[in-house]
């Protein structure tokens, strides 16, 4: 008996280790084990695959993509009875107690609310644009965003007076005082033109106003302590050479000052700078 077993030619050809079967048929190649170290993976998904609406909503929206709509007044009806004095107090408390977001943005929104309440939506929009504050729907009830994406939410009674506001005898605002203020302003103007409005040194203050439509320098106005904001606005327009060309609103510590009252009566301190917001 030999030490090696011989095979027939037919058996050799049928063996998977024979040279003629080195490349095998397709079925054998398909079922053969993969080479160690190699991994078969599915094709990578395209990086340009469409984004689903859910992904768009969950993704952080950058500043350049922030939605912004024109400001519009919020019209609403209250279930409770509000008086103007109650609403004014609520607004002051609301803005004085904000601890989130940026204080300068809250001050801007406070000015905007005051202007919209007076019906001056155009000026309010200009302040929002200058401050970089955006409104997704144009209605403050749906909130606002600052330049870095912080969200600011305001309740209805802070944004606008309801249409069913209750005007009590103490809250009624007659037209008489406004007319009187205009008359007083005209008298003051005529006194200045005639040179009879000369003030003593202790009767006036020097007011530094910073104009919003230019980089500087600030302008300094000599104003009587008893002269109102309307007089200051006229002086600013004359000094800045914008008389008849644009509207000016005076702001101090984030609040639009009332035209018919004096600086001192509205909390201004001598030496402080006021902002003259110019809208051409």
Number of C-alpha atoms within 10 A of each C-alpha: 4 5 5 6 6 8 8 7 9 8 9 15 13 11 12 13 11 12 11 12 13 9 10 15 9 9 8 11 11 10 8 10 8 11 7 6 5 7 8 6 6 6 6 6 7 7 6 6 7 8 8 8 9 8 10 10 9 8 9 11 12 11 14 7 8 15 14 14 11 15 21 16 17 16 13 13 13 13 8 10 12 17 18 17 13 12 18 14 11 14 20 12 12 14 16 12 8 11 9 10 14 12 14 12 21 20 17 21 25 20 21 26 21 21 18 20 16 10 12 14 19 15 21 22 20 16 21 21 12 11 15 14 22 25 23 16 16 19 17 25 20 15 16 23 21 20 15 10 16 13 16 20 11 17 13 17 18 22 23 21 21 22 10 14 15 15 14 12 7 9 12 11 11 8 8 8 11 12 11 12 16 14 12 15 18 13 13 16 15 13 13 12 10 10 9 10 14 12 12 8 8 8 11 16 19 14 22 19 24 21 20 15 11 9 8 10 9 17 15 16 17 13 20 22 16 14 18 22 21 21 20 24 20 17 17 24 19 12 13 12 10 15 15 10 11 11 16 23 18 24 18 18 15 18 17 21 23 16 17 18 16 21 26 14 12 14 11 16 14 12 10 12 18 21 20 25 21 21 15 11
